[in-house]
Amino acid sequence: MTGRHAALGAQHAAPKPHHGAGIRRQIARRLSWGIADQAVSSLGNFLLGVFVARLLGATSLGALGLAFVAYAVALNCSRALATDAVMVRFSAAGNDSWRTAVAAATGVALMVGVAGGAVCLAGGLIWRSHSPGSDAAAAFVALGIVLPGLMLQDSWRSAFFAAGEGAKTFLNDTVWTVLLIGVLAWGAAADIGGGITFAILVFGGTATVAGVFGAWQARIVPRPAHTLSWLSSHRDLGTRFLIENVVLGAGGQIRALVVAATGGLAAAGAIRGAEMLIGPVAALLMGVGQVAVPEAARALTRGRRPLARLCLALSGGLALMGVAWGLVVIVIFPFGPGELVLGAVWPDARVLTLGVIVSYAAGCMHVGPSAGLRALGRADLTMQSQLTVTGLFVGLAAVGAILFDAQGAVWGTVIASVAGIWIWWNRLQKAQRERFTEEEVVEA
């Protein structure tokens, strides 16, 4: 059964609850697990950064940053090729279909980790041959060793969210975070050498343990042998999601480079500082984003209106919370918290906060239609939308930076984010018309 027809089959096979209040409570519970899980995951990454910064210094922290860029690229590839299809096509499927899909998808994630790890390992060894003792080279070598385990652990997160079992995801990430903190603390107390290599090996090694624990939680063994058949069956989604994920990740990096080139590193730092103040909104976006697609897929089984209502509720709720936190930053942070958090960067960041808040709030309005389009299996439209919005994001930010430095870059981003609202929602309405008109014709 091919991709789109498989989604239709899952839709008609799934049970259809009728109690609105009960459904809303279930959705709220699953969203809460997504937010809680993101908090735990962010805590682990933050504490790893603190460990490196305080014990190893700025050079090692920079090396960790480079390794995390490579890690993020691998995650985007793994999710696009493996677990995004699980969320789109198997969130509303029966347990047997879900288990078969998860076994294949986690195997694909493992193979992406092996391939990415080989690239990192080779790159790190070459780098080390030219620059012996380089922290960056050591970081890439260590990352290459542990990348398969990191990809495996992340694949269970998506698999459990697709099944509506966010509690298992939360438990898995909690196990990883506790192990990570424990081993790092032991290493610091025992004054174990190894520097950045030790830190990354611990980060990935504890993730590997959590990945094995995930297989035990699901009672599913990953099937790397099914990689080619999985990629072939879901190539209509995988290729487009891969392009979309890579473009999305690259957009912010390109903007930072443009701002640094035109306005200097201080301007780029001021923007980064203002964005740090909106950190809780970004974490909320990531937490809800983890479960948005599975929830949209489940809403789709109940029809067009439930899907539209869910997408609107996701976007509107996130945007309201973004504005609320923005008001806290604008009203309260000038009286001390801003300088406490950012120090000398606060005066420059303060004048950018309004634009950053508006940009993030507008960006929240993209979440609902993006999830809805993915649930509908319209990877073609999500890719088009992401390419268009990211192009506007980079282009307008660049023009703004050239004309008005950091302030211009921020407000260029605002214009792109606001324009993106129309682009995403217009694509969702188009996909809904096509989907439900097609079903009406089939039923007739």
DRENZALUM-947648 format. One record per atom (N, C-alpha, C, CB): residue in one letter; y, z, x. Coordinates in steps of 0.2 Angstrom, whole numbers, plus 5000, padded with zeros to 4 digits. Glycine has a CB too. Layout:
# DRENZALUM-947648
AYZX;...
//
This chain:
# DRENZALUM-947648
M499450005004;M500050005000;M500650005004;M500050064995;T501149955004;T501649955008;T502250005006;T501949875008;G502750005011;G503250065011;G503550075004;G503750045015;R503850025001;R504250034995;R503750044989;R504649974993;H503250004989;H502750014983;H502350084984;H502249964983;A502250114990;A502050174991;A502450224988;A501850194999;A503150214989;A503650264987;A503650264979;A504350254989;L503550204976;L503550204969;L502850234966;L503550134967;G502350224970;G501650264968;G501750334968;G501150234972;A502050364974;A502150434974;A502550464969;A502450454981;Q503050414967;Q503550444962;Q503150454955;Q504050394961;H502750404953;H502450404947;H501850454947;H502150344945;A501550474953;A501050514953;A501250594953;A500650504960;A501850604955;A502050674956;A502150704950;A502750674961;P502150774949;P502250804943;P502950814942;P501950874944;K503150814936;K503850814934;K504050874930;K504050754929;P504350924934;P504550984931;P505150974925;P504751034936;H505151014920;H505651004915;H506151064914;H505250994908;H506051114918;H506551174917;H507051164922;H506151234918;G507651144920;G508251134924;G508451194929;G508851114920;A508451254926;A508651314929;A508151334935;A508751374925;G507451324933;G506951334938;G506951284944;G506251334935;I507151224942;I507151174947;I507751184952;I507251104944;R508351204949;R508951224953;R508751284958;R509551244949;R508451334955;R508251394960;R507751364965;R507851444955;Q507351324964;Q506851304969;Q507251264974;Q506351254966;I507751224972;I508151184977;I508551224981;I508551134973;A508851274978;A509251324982;A508851364987;A509651374977;R508251384985;R507851414990;R507651374996;R507151444986;R507451314994;R507251265000;R507851255004;R506951204997;L508451245001;L509051235005;L509251295010;L509651225001;S509151355007;S509251415011;S508751425017;S509151485006;W508151405016;W507751405022;W507951355027;W506951385020;G508251295025;G508551245030;G509051275034;G508751185026;I509551315030;I510151345034;I509851405038;I510651375028;A509451445036;A509151495040;A508851475046;A508651545036;D508451415045;D508051385051;D508551365056;D507651335049;Q509151325054;Q509651305058;Q509951355062;Q510151265055;A510051415059;A510351475062;A509951495068;A510551525057;V509251505067;V508851525072;V508751475078;V508151535069;S508751405076;S508751355081;S509351355085;S508551285078;S509951365082;S510551365086;S510651425090;S511151355081;L510351475088;L510351535092;L509951525099;L510051595088;G509351495098;G508951485104;G509351445109;G508351455102;N509651385107;N509951345111;N510551375114;N510251285107;F510951415110;F511551455113;F511351505118;F511851495107;L510851545117;L510651595122;L510351555129;L510051635119;L510051505128;L509851465134;L510451445138;L509451405132;G510951425135;G511551405138;G511951465141;G512051375133;V511951525138;V512151585141;V511851605147;V512151645135;F511151605147;F510751615152;F510851575158;F509951605151;V510951515157;V511151465163;V511851475165;V511051395161;A512251485161;A512951495163;A513051555167;A513451495157;R512851615165;R512951675168;R512551685174;R512751735163;L511951665174;L511451675180;L511451615185;L510751695178;L511551555183;L511551495188;L512151465189;L511051455184;G512651475185;G513351445187;G513451375183;G513351435194;A514151355185;A514351295181;A513951235183;A515151285183;T513751225189;T513351165191;T512751155187;T513251165199;S512351215186;S511751215183;S511851205175;S511351275184;L512451225173;L512651215166;L512751145164;L513251265164;G513051115169;G513251045168;G512551005168;G513651015174;A512051025173;A511450985173;A511050995166;A511051015179;L511151055164;L510851075157;L511051025152;L510851145155;G511751015152;G512050975147;G511850905148;G512850975148;L511750875154;L511450805155;L510750805152;L511450785162;A510350855153;A509650855151;A509650855143;A509250915154;F510150895140;F510150895133;F510350835130;F510650955131;V510750795133;V510850725131;V510250685130;V511450685135;A509850685136;A509250655136;A508750675130;A508850655143;Y508750745130;Y508350775124;Y508550755117;Y508350855125;A509150745116;A509450725110;A509250655108;A510150735109;V509250615114;V509050545113;V508350535111;V509250505119;A507950575114;A507250575113;A507050605106;A506850615118;L507450655103;L507350675097;L507550625091;L507850745096;N508150585093;N508350535088;N507750485087;N508950505090;C507450465093;C506950415093;C506350435089;C506750395100;S506150505091;S505550525088;S505650535080;S505350595091;R506150555078;R506250565071;R506350495067;R506950605069;A506650445070;A506650385067;A506050355067;A507150335071;L505650355072;L504950315072;L504450355069;L504750305079;A504450425068;A503950465066;A504050505059;A503750515071;T504450555060;T504550605054;T505050585049;T504750665057;D505550535050;D505950515045;D505550485039;D506450465047;A505050445041;A504650415036;A504250465032;A504150355039;V504050515035;V503650565031;V504150595026;V503450625036;M504750615028;M505250645023;M505450595017;M505950655027;V505450525019;V505650475014;V505050465009;V505850415017;R504450455012;R503950425008;R503350475006;R503550375012;F503450535009;F502850585007;F503150655005;F502450595013;S503750665004;S504050725001;S503750734994;S504750725001;A503650684990;A503450694983;A502750664982;A503950654978;A502350664988;A501750634987;A501250694986;A501550594993;G500550674985;G500050724984;G499950754991;G499450704981;N499550814991;N499350854997;N498950805002;N499050914996;D498450775000;D498050735004;D498450675008;D497450705000;S498850645004;S499350595007;S499750625012;S499750555001;W500050675010;W500550715015;W500150735022;W500850775012;R499550755021;R499150775027;R498950715031;R498550815025;T498750665028;T498650605032;T499250575036;T498350545028;A499750575032;A500450555035;A500650595041;A500950545030;V500650665040;V500850715045;V500450705051;V500850785042;A499750695051;A499350695056;A499550635061;A498550685054;A499650575057;A499850515061;A500550525064;A499850455056;A501050555060;A501750555062;A501850605068;A502150575056;T501450665068;T501550705073;T501250675080;T501150775072;G500650635079;G500450595084;G500950555087;G499750565082;V501350515083;V501850475085;V502350505089;V502150435080;A502550565087;A503050605090;A502850625097;A503250675086;L502150645097;L501850665104;L501950605109;L501150695103;M501750545106;M501750485111;M502550475113;M501450435107;V502950485108;V503650475110;V503850515116;V504150475104;G503650585115;G503750635120;G503450615127;G503550695118;V502850585127;V502550565133;V502950505136;V501750545131;A503150455132;A503450395135;A504150425137;A503550345130;G504550465133;G505150485136;G505150535142;G505550525130;G504550575142;G504450615148;G504350575154;G503950665146;A503950525153;A503850485159;A504550455162;A503350425158;V504950435158;V505550405160;V506050455163;V505950375154;C506050515160;C506450575163;C506150595170;C506450635158;L505450595170;L505150615176;L505350565182;L504450625175;A505250505180;A505350445185;A506050455187;A505150385183;G506550455183;G507250455184;G507450515188;G507650455178;G507150575187;G507250635191;G507050635198;G506950695187;L506450605199;L506150595205;L506550545210;L505450575205;I506750495207;I507250445210;I507850475212;I507350385206;W508150515207;W508750545209;W508750595214;W509050585202;R508150635214;R508050685219;R507950655226;R507450725218;S507650595226;S507550565233;S508250545236;S507150495232;H508750525232;H509350505234;H509850565235;H509750455229;S509750625231;S510150685232;S509650745232;S510650685226;P509350755237;P508950815238;P509250885236;P508650825245;G508950925232;G509250985230;G509750975224;G509651015235;S509750915221;S510250905215;S509950945209;S510250835213;D510350985206;D510151025200;D510050975194;D510751065197;A510450915194;A510250865188;A509650835189;A510850815188;A509450815195;A508750785196;A508250835195;A508650765204;A508250905196;A507750955195;A507750965187;A507951015198;A508350955184;A508350965176;A507950905173;A509050965174;F508050845176;F507650785172;F506950795174;F507950725175;V506750815180;V506050825182;V505650875177;V505950845189;A506050925176;A505750985172;A505750955165;A506151045172;L506250925162;L506250895155;L505650845154;L506950865154;G505550805159;G505050755159;G504350785158;G504950715165;I504250845161;I503550885160;I503450915153;I503550935165;V504050935150;V503950975144;V504150935138;V504351035144;L504450875138;L504650835133;L504150825127;L504950765135;P503450805129;P502950805124;P502950865119;P502350785127;G502950925122;G502950985118;G503550995114;G502851045123;L504150975116;L504750975112;L504650935106;L505350965117;M504450875107;M504450825102;M503850845097;M504250755104;L503350875099;L502850895094;L503150955090;L502150925098;Q503451005093;Q503751055089;Q504251035084;Q504051105094;D504650985086;D505150965081;D504850925075;D505650915084;S504250895076;S503950855071;S503650895066;S503350815074;W503450965067;W503251005062;W503751035058;W502851065066;R504351035061;R504951055057;R505051005051;R505651055061;S505050945052;S505150895047;S504550885042;S505250825050;A503950895045;A503350895041;A503350955036;A502750905045;F503551015038;F503551065033;F504151065028;F503651135037;F504751035030;F505251025025;F505050975020;F505851005029;A504750925022;A504450875018;A504050895012;A504150815022;A503650945014;A503150975010;A503451035005;A502551005013;G504151045007;G504451105003;G504251165006;G504351094996;E504051175012;E503851235015;E504251255020;E503051235017;G504951265019;G505351285024;G505251355027;G506051285021;A504851395024;A504751465027;A504251455033;A504351505022;K503851405033;K503451385039;K503851365044;K502851335037;T504351325043;T504751295048;T505151355051;T505251245045;F505451395047;F505851455049;F505351495054;F506051495043;L504751515052;L504351555056;L504151515062;L503651565052;N504051455062;N503951415068;N504451425073;N503751345067;D505151405071;D505651415075;D505851485077;D506351385072;T505651535073;T505751605075;T505251625081;T505651645069;V504651595080;V504151615086;V504451585092;V503451585084;W504651515092;W504951485098;W505551525101;W505151415096;T505951545096;T506551575099;T506451645102;T507051585093;V505951685099;V505751745101;V505451745108;V505351785096;L504951695109;L504651675115;L505151655120;L504151625114;L505651615118;L506151595123;L506551645126;L506551535120;I506751685121;I507251745123;I506851795128;I507451785117;G506151805126;G505751855129;G505651835136;G505151865126;V505451765137;V505251745144;V505851735148;V504951675144;L506451715145;L507051715149;L507251785152;L507651685145;A507251835147;A507451905149;A506951925154;A507451945143;W506351915154;W505851935159;W506051905166;W505151915157;G506151835165;G506351805172;G506951835175;G506451725170;A507451845171;A508051875173;A507951945176;A508651875168;A507551985173;A507452055175;A507052055182;A507052095170;A506552005182;A506151995188;A506451955194;A505451965186;D507051935192;D507451895197;D506951835200;D507651935203;I506651805195;I506251745197;I506651685199;I505751725191;G506551655204;G506851595207;G506651535203;G506751585214;G506951475205;G506751415201;G507351385198;G506251425196;G507951425197;G508551395194;G508451365188;G508851355199;I508751305187;I508751265181;I508051235179;I509251205182;T507651225185;T506951205183;T506551265179;T506551195190;F506651325181;F506351375177;F506651385170;F506451445181;A507251375169;A507551375162;A507351325158;A508351375163;I507251265160;I507051205156;I506351215155;I507251135159;L505951225160;L505151235159;L505051295154;L504851255165;V505451345154;V505351395149;V505551375142;V505751465150;F506151335141;F506351305135;F505751265132;F506951265136;G505551215136;G505051165134;G504351195133;G504951105138;G504151245138;G503551275137;G503451315131;G503451315144;T503951355129;T503851395123;T503851355117;T504451445123;A504251295117;A504251245112;A503551225111;A504751195113;T503151205116;T502451185116;T502051235113;T502251165123;V502151295114;V501751345111;V501851345104;V501851415114;A502451345102;A502651335095;A502351275091;A503451345094;G502351225095;G502051155093;G501351165091;G502151105098;V500951205095;V500251215094;V500151265088;V499951245101;F500651315088;F500651355082;F500751315076;F501151415083;G501151265076;G501351225070;G500651195068;G501851175071;A500251165072;A499651135070;A499151185067;A499351105077;W499151245069;W498751295066;W499051315059;W498751365071;Q499751315059;Q500051335052;Q499851275047;Q500751335052;A499851215049;A499651165044;A498951145044;A500051095046;R498551175049;R497851155049;R497751075050;R497451185043;I498151045054;I498150975055;I498150965062;I498750945051;V497750915065;V497750895072;V498150835072;V497050895074;P498650825077;P499050765078;P498550715080;P499550775083;R498650645077;R498250595079;R498650535083;R497950565072;P498750545089;P499050495093;P498750425093;P499150515100;A498150425091;A497750355091;A498050315085;A497050365090;H498350345080;H498550315074;H499350285075;H498550355068;T499550295081;T500250275082;T500450205080;T500450285090;L500050155083;L500150085081;L500150075074;L499750045085;S499650095070;S499550085063;S500150115059;S498950115061;W500350175062;W500950205058;W501650165059;W501050285061;L501750145065;L502350105067;L502350045063;L502350095074;S501750015062;S501649945059;S501849965051;S500949915060;S501550015048;S501550025041;S502250045039;S501150085039;H502650075044;H503350095042;H503850065046;H503350175043;R503750005049;R504249975053;R504849955049;R503949905056;D504849945043;D505449935039;D505949985039;D505249915032;L505650045040;L506150105040;L506250125048;L505850165037;G505750125052;G505750145059;G506350115063;G505150145062;T506350045063;T506750015067;T507450025065;T506649935067;R507650025058;R508250035056;R508550105057;R508350015049;F508050155056;F508250225057;F508450235064;F507750275054;L508050205069;L508150205076;L508850185078;L507650175080;I509050125075;I509750105077;I510250145074;I509750025074;E510150175068;E510650215065;E510650285068;E510350235057;N510150315070;N510150375074;N510550365081;N509450405075;V510350315084;V510650305091;V511350295090;V510350245095;V511550255085;V512350235084;V512650305083;V512350185079;L512350345078;L512750405076;L512850445082;L512250435071;G512250455086;G512350495092;G512850475097;G511650505095;A512850405098;A513350375103;A514050375101;A513150305104;G514250375094;G514850375092;G515350435095;G514950375085;G515150495094;G515450545097;G515650545104;G515150615095;Q515050525108;Q515150525115;Q515650465117;Q514450505119;I515650415114;I516150355115;I516850385114;I515950295111;R516950415108;R517650445107;R517850485112;R517650475100;A517450535114;A517650585119;A517850545126;A517050635121;L517450495128;L517650455134;L518350415133;L517050405135;V518450395127;V519050355126;V519650405126;V519050315119;V519550455123;V520150505123;V520250535130;V519950565118;A519750545134;A519850565141;A520150515145;A519150585144;A519950455144;A520250395148;A521050385146;A519850335147;T521150395140;T521850385138;T522350445138;T521850355131;G522050495136;G522450555136;G522350615141;G522450585129;G521850605145;G521650645150;G521050695147;G522250685152;L520750735152;L520250785150;L520550835146;L519950805157;A521150855147;A521450915143;A521450895136;A522150925146;A521650825134;A521650805127;A520950815124;A521950735126;A520450785128;A519750785126;A519550865125;A519250755131;G519750905129;G519550975129;G519851005123;G519751015135;A520450985121;A520851015115;A520450995109;A521550995115;I520250935108;I519850915103;I519150955102;I519750835103;R518850955108;R518250995108;R518351065106;R517950995115;G518851095108;G519051165106;G519151175099;G519651195110;A519551125096;A519651125088;A518951125085;A520151075086;E518551075087;E517951065084;E517451125085;E517551005087;M517551165090;M517151225091;M517351275085;M517251255098;L517951275083;L518151325078;L517851305071;L518951325077;I517651245070;I517351225064;I516551225065;I517551155062;G516351265070;G515651265072;G515151285066;G515451315077;P515351335062;P514951355056;P514851305051;P515251415053;V515351255050;V515251205046;V514751155048;V515951165044;A514851135055;A514351095058;A513651125058;A514551085066;A513551185059;A512851215058;A512651215051;A512851285060;L513051225046;L512851215039;L512651145037;L513451235034;L513051095040;L512851025039;L512151005042;L513450975042;M512051035048;M511351015051;M510851055047;M511351045058;G510951115044;G510451155041;G510251115034;G510651225039;V510851095030;V510651065024;V510450995025;V511351055020;G510650965031;G510350895032;G509650895033;G510750865038;Q509350945036;Q508650945037;Q508250945031;Q508451015040;V508550965025;V508150965019;V508450925014;V508151035016;A508950885015;A509250845010;A508850785008;A509950815013;V508550755013;V508150695011;V507550715007;V507950655018;P507150765009;P506550785005;P506750804998;P506150845008;E507350834997;E507550854991;E507750794986;E508150904991;A508050744990;A508250684986;A507650644984;A508750644991;A507150644988;A506550614986;A506150644980;A506050614992;R506250714980;R505950744974;R506350734968;R505850824976;A507050734969;A507450724963;A507350654960;A508150724965;L507150604965;L507050534963;L506450534958;L506950494969;T505950574959;T505350574954;T505550594947;T504850624957;R506150624946;R506350644940;R506850594936;R506750714940;G507050544941;G507450494938;G508150484941;G507650504931;R508550434939;R509150414942;R509650474941;R509450354938;R509750504936;R510250554935;R510150614939;R510350574928;P509550644939;P509450694944;P509550684951;P508750724943;L509450624953;L509550604960;L510350604961;L509250534962;A510750574957;A511450564957;A511750634957;A511750524952;R511550684953;R511750744952;R511650784959;R511450784946;L511050774962;L510850814968;L511350794974;L510150804970;C511450724974;C511850694980;C512550724979;C511850614979;L512850724973;L513550744972;L513550824973;L513750734965;A513050854971;A513050934973;A513050944980;A512450964969;L512650904984;L512550924991;L513250904994;L512050874994;S513550844993;S514150824996;S514750874994;S514350754994;G514750884987;G515350924985;G515350994987;G515350924977;G514751024987;G514651094989;G514751104997;G513951114988;L514551055001;L514651065008;L515451055009;L514251005012;A515751005006;A516450995007;A516851055005;A516650935003;L516751084999;L517051144997;L516951205002;L516851174990;M516351215005;M516251265010;M516651245017;M515551275012;G516651185018;G517051165024;G517751175023;G516951085025;V518051165017;V518751175016;V518951255016;V519051145009;A518451285013;A518551365013;A518551395020;A517951395009;W518051365025;W518051395031;W518751365035;W517451375035;G518951305034;G519551285037;G520151325035;G519651215035;L520151345029;L520751395027;L520751455031;L520751405019;V520151485032;V520051545036;V520351535043;V519351565037;V520151475046;V520351455053;V521151445053;V520051395055;I521451415048;I522151405048;I522551465047;I522351355043;V522351515042;V522651565040;V522551625045;V522451585033;I521951635047;I521751705051;I521751695058;I521151725049;F521551635061;F521451625068;F522051625072;F521051565069;P522651615069;P523251615073;P523451685075;P523851585070;F523151735072;F523351805073;F522851845078;F523351845066;G522551805082;G522151835088;G521451805089;G522051905086;P521051795083;P520351765084;P520351695088;P520051755078;G520851655087;G520851585090;G520951595097;G521451545087;E521451635100;E521451645107;E520851685110;E522151685109;L520551725106;L519951765108;L519451715110;L519751815103;V519351665105;V518751615106;V518951565111;V518651585099;L519551535111;L519651485115;L520051495122;L519951425111;G520351555122;G520851575128;G521351525128;G520351575134;A521451495134;A522051455136;A522051395132;A522151445143;V521451375129;V521451305126;V521751315119;V520651285125;W521751375116;W521951385109;W522651355107;W522051455108;P523151355111;P523851325109;P523751245108;P524351335114;D523351215112;D523251145111;D522851125105;D523051115117;A522251165105;A521851155099;A522051175092;A521151195100;R522551225092;R522851245086;R523151185082;R523351305087;V523551145085;V523851095082;V523451035079;V524451065086;L522751035081;L522250985079;L521851015074;L521850965085;T521851075072;T521351105068;T521351075061;T521451175067;L521951055058;L522051035051;L521650965051;L522751025049;G521850925056;G521450855056;G520750865056;G521750815061;V520550905061;V519750915061;V519450945055;V519650965067;I519850985052;I519551015045;I519450965040;I519951075043;V519950915039;V519950865034;V519450815036;V520650825034;S519350805043;S518850755045;S518150775043;S518850735052;Y518050845045;Y517350875043;Y517250875036;Y517350945046;A517750895032;A517650895025;A517450825022;A518250925021;A517850775024;A517650705022;A516950685024;A518150655024;G516750705030;G516150695033;G515550725028;G516050715040;C515750785026;C515250815021;C515050775015;C515450885019;M515550735013;M515450695007;M514950635009;M516150665005;H514850625015;H514350575017;H513650595016;H514450545024;V513550655016;V512850685016;V512450665010;V512850765017;G512650675004;G512350664998;G512050584998;G512750674992;P512550544998;P512350474998;P511850445003;P512950424998;S511950475009;S511450465015;S510750485013;S511750495021;A510750545010;A510050575008;A509750525002;A510150645006;G510250514998;G509950474992;G509750404994;G510550464987;L510050374999;L509850305001;L509250315005;L510350275005;R509150365009;R508450365012;R507950385007;R508550425017;A508050425002;A507550434997;A507350374994;A507750494992;L507750324993;L507650264989;L507350214994;L508250234987;G507250235000;G506950195005;G507350135008;G506250165002;R508050145007;R508450085008;R508750095016;R509050085003;A508350095020;A508550095027;A509050045029;A507950095032;D508949985026;D509449935027;D510149955026;D509249865023;L510249985020;L510950005018;L511150065022;L510950025011;T510750115024;T510950165028;T511150145035;T510450225029;M510850095037;M510950065044;M511650035044;M510450015046;Q511749995038;Q512349955038;Q512950005037;Q512349915031;S512850055033;S513350105032;S513550145038;S513150155026;Q513050165042;Q513150205048;Q513450165053;Q512450225051;L513250095054;L513650055059;L514350045057;L513249985059;T514450035051;T515150025049;T515650085050;T515250005041;V515350145047;V515750205048;V515850225055;V515450255044;T515350215059;T515450235066;T515850185070;T514750235070;G515850125068;G516350075071;G517050095069;G516150005068;L517150115063;L517850135061;L518050205065;L517850145054;F517550245065;F517650305069;F517850295076;F516950355069;V517550255080;V517650245087;V518350205087;V517150215090;G518350155083;G518950105084;G519650145082;G518850045079;L519650175076;L520250205074;L520450265079;L520150235067;A519950305081;A520050355086;A520350335092;A519450395087;A520050275094;A520350245101;A521050225100;A519850185103;V521150185094;V521850165093;V522350225093;V521950125087;G522150275089;G522550335088;G522650375095;G522250385084;A522150375099;A522150405106;A522650365110;A521550415109;I522650305110;I523150265114;I523850275112;I522950185114;L523950275105;L524650285103;L524850355103;L524650255096;F524450405101;F524750475100;F524250525103;F524750485093;D523850505108;D523450555112;D522950585107;D523950605116;A522850655109;A522350695105;A522450695097;A522250765108;Q523150705096;Q523250705088;Q523150635085;Q524050715087;G523250585088;G523050515086;G522350505085;G523450465090;A521950525090;A521250525090;A520950555084;A520950545096;V521150625083;V520950665077;V521050625070;V521250735077;W521750605069;W521850575063;W521550505062;W522650575062;G521450475067;G521050415067;G520350425064;G521050375074;T520050475067;T519450505064;T519450525057;T519150565068;V520050555055;V520050575048;V520050505043;V520750605047;I520450455045;I520450395041;I519750365041;I520950345044;A519450365046;A518750335046;A518250375042;A518450335053;S518350445042;S517850485038;S518050475030;S517950555040;V518650475029;V518850465022;V518650395019;V519650465021;A518750345023;A518450275022;A517750275021;A518650225027;G517350315025;G516650325025;G516450345018;G516450365030;I516850385014;I516650415008;I516450355003;I517150465005;W516950305003;W516850254998;W516250205001;W517550204998;I516250195007;I515650155010;I515050185008;I515750145017;W514850245009;W514250275008;W514050275000;W514250345010;W514550294996;W514450304989;W514350234986;W515050344986;N514750184988;N514650124985;N513950094987;N515150074988;R513750104993;R513050084994;R512550114990;R512850095002;L512650184989;L512150224985;L512150194978;L512350294985;Q512650184975;Q512750154968;Q512350084968;Q513450144966;K512450044973;K512149974973;K511349984973;K512349934979;A511150034977;A510450044978;A510150064972;A510250084984;Q510450114968;Q510250144962;Q510150084957;Q510650194960;R510650044956;R510649994951;R510049944952;R511349954951;E509949924959;E509449884960;E508749914959;E509449854967;R508649974961;R508050014960;R507850024953;R508050084964;F508350044949;F508150064942;F508150004937;F508650114939;T508549944939;T508449884935;T507749854937;T509049834937;E507549854943;E506849834945;E506349864941;E506749834952;E506349934941;E505849974937;E505849954930;E505950044938;E506449944927;E506449934920;E506149864918;E507249924917;V506249814923;V505949754922;V505149754923;V506149704927;V504949794928;V504249804929;V503849844922;V504049854935;E504249894920;E503949924914;E503949884908;E504349994912;A504449834907;A504449794901;A503949744902;A505149754901;
//
